[in-house]
Amino acid sequence: MKAVIISGSVVGSKTRKATTALRGKIESLNVHEIEYIDLKEYDMPFSDGRNYLDYGGATTEALTKIMEADVVFIGTPIFQASIPGPLKNLFDLLPPDAFRNKTVGMIITAGSLRHYLVPEQQLKPILSYMKANIVPGYVYILDQDFGMEGIENDDILLRLDALIDNTFNNAEAQQAVLEKFNDSFGF
């Protein structure tokens, strides 16, 4: 399966550390094709309603990777009780049904437990509108779970393993259902 991991912030390092840990775990499986998109490395323009292919350069390259993926992992920090603007802009650059037939898993980094509903009330509705098959459980990581090198909480690392399993299992099940549906037409 083709998977894309998105680090959805242009500042800070915790989301990047979390998505990098996820990337390493998936790469160790030696089963899936993985692309990594760190929004910090892209100078994406603000969405102006054009087709995603018309932006050109690195922006179109990143958007095309997302459109071609079977599985998308979105890592995002919570800033001021909301997802960051660059991540929302990324969603705006994509077509409204960009996540149709894609399974999406989420990793959330936050400084406090007070923002645990942000993924439920902001991120999931956006992904649902964009037709994503959303993995119900996500990994919520607090500041104290990180050390200088990355995630130091073994429970978080185990939850990342579970997110990987749940996301790819959901994606495989969804593909089987779609194949069965498409085969029912007999052509």
TARA-V87445 format. One record per backbone hydrogen bond with DSSP energy under -0.5 kcal/mol. NH is the residue of the N-H (numbers start at 1). CO is the residue of the C=O. If there is no record, write none. Layout:
# TARA-V87445
NH:CO
NH:CO
This chain:
# TARA-V87445
3:1
3:33
4:71
5:35
6:73
7:5
7:37
8:6
8:75
9:7
17:13
18:14
19:15
20:16
21:17
22:18
23:19
24:20
25:21
26:22
27:23
28:24
29:26
30:26
30:27
31:26
33:1
34:32
35:3
37:5
38:36
39:7
39:37
40:9
41:38
42:39
44:42
54:51
55:52
59:56
60:56
61:57
62:58
63:59
64:60
65:61
66:62
67:63
68:64
69:65
69:66
70:2
71:2
72:103
73:4
74:72
74:105
75:6
75:73
76:107
78:109
79:77
79:82
82:79
84:77
87:84
88:84
89:85
90:86
91:87
92:88
93:89
94:90
94:91
98:95
99:130
100:97
101:131
102:99
103:70
104:133
105:72
107:74
108:139
109:76
110:141
115:112
116:113
118:115
121:117
122:118
123:118
124:119
126:122
127:123
128:124
129:125
130:126
131:128
132:127
133:102
134:132
135:104
139:106
140:138
141:108
141:139
143:110
145:142
146:143
147:150
152:145
153:145
154:152
157:153
158:154
159:155
160:156
161:157
162:158
163:159
164:160
165:161
166:162
167:163
168:164
169:165
170:166
171:167
172:168
173:169
174:170
175:171
176:172
177:173
178:174
179:175
180:176
181:177
182:178
183:179
184:180
184:181
185:182
186:183
